[in-house]
Amino acid sequence: MSRPSPSPEVARIRADIERIARQELRRDGPLPDGDLGEHLDSVERLTLIVGIEDHFEICFEPEDEDDVRTIDDVVALVQARLAARDGAL
């Protein structure tokens, strides 16, 4: 059984995050599936976080780290932050 296609917004966010990772972390391929903490060191995670915050003009909270493990978690968090930001306008 195949997974449903992501919404255009989710696909755009994921593509932007992948591009940020390639640029900021100088990665050749996509971010790995699974726990990002197992594939990125603390400096790489911080670099990626700052790049995402700058690109999307959002802010993560320190406690967000507890709920974010995978690229899908990052995408969902960015989507939530964008919705909160845009709803506050």
Contacts in CASP RR format, 6 or more apart in sequence:
PFRMAT RR
TARGET T0000
AUTHOR 0000-0000-0000
METHOD contacts of the structure
MODEL  1
MSRPSPSPEVARIRADIERIARQELRRDGPLPDGDLGEHLDSVERLTLIV
GIEDHFEICFEPEDEDDVRTIDDVVALVQARLAARDGAL
5 11 0 8 1.000
6 14 0 8 1.000
9 79 0 8 1.000
10 75 0 8 1.000
10 79 0 8 1.000
13 56 0 8 1.000
13 75 0 8 1.000
13 78 0 8 1.000
13 79 0 8 1.000
13 82 0 8 1.000
14 71 0 8 1.000
14 75 0 8 1.000
16 55 0 8 1.000
16 56 0 8 1.000
17 31 0 8 1.000
17 48 0 8 1.000
17 52 0 8 1.000
17 71 0 8 1.000
17 74 0 8 1.000
17 75 0 8 1.000
17 78 0 8 1.000
18 30 0 8 1.000
18 31 0 8 1.000
20 48 0 8 1.000
20 51 0 8 1.000
20 52 0 8 1.000
20 55 0 8 1.000
21 27 0 8 1.000
21 30 0 8 1.000
21 31 0 8 1.000
21 48 0 8 1.000
22 28 0 8 1.000
22 29 0 8 1.000
24 47 0 8 1.000
24 48 0 8 1.000
24 50 0 8 1.000
24 51 0 8 1.000
25 40 0 8 1.000
25 44 0 8 1.000
25 47 0 8 1.000
25 48 0 8 1.000
31 39 0 8 1.000
31 71 0 8 1.000
32 39 0 8 1.000
32 71 0 8 1.000
33 70 0 8 1.000
33 71 0 8 1.000
34 69 0 8 1.000
34 70 0 8 1.000
34 71 0 8 1.000
35 69 0 8 1.000
35 70 0 8 1.000
36 45 0 8 1.000
36 68 0 8 1.000
36 69 0 8 1.000
36 70 0 8 1.000
36 71 0 8 1.000
36 74 0 8 1.000
37 45 0 8 1.000
37 69 0 8 1.000
40 48 0 8 1.000
49 60 0 8 1.000
52 58 0 8 1.000
52 60 0 8 1.000
52 74 0 8 1.000
52 78 0 8 1.000
53 59 0 8 1.000
53 60 0 8 1.000
56 78 0 8 1.000
56 81 0 8 1.000
56 82 0 8 1.000
57 85 0 8 1.000
58 78 0 8 1.000
58 81 0 8 1.000
58 82 0 8 1.000
58 85 0 8 1.000
59 81 0 8 1.000
60 77 0 8 1.000
60 81 0 8 1.000
64 77 0 8 1.000
67 73 0 8 1.000
67 77 0 8 1.000
68 74 0 8 1.000
68 77 0 8 1.000
END
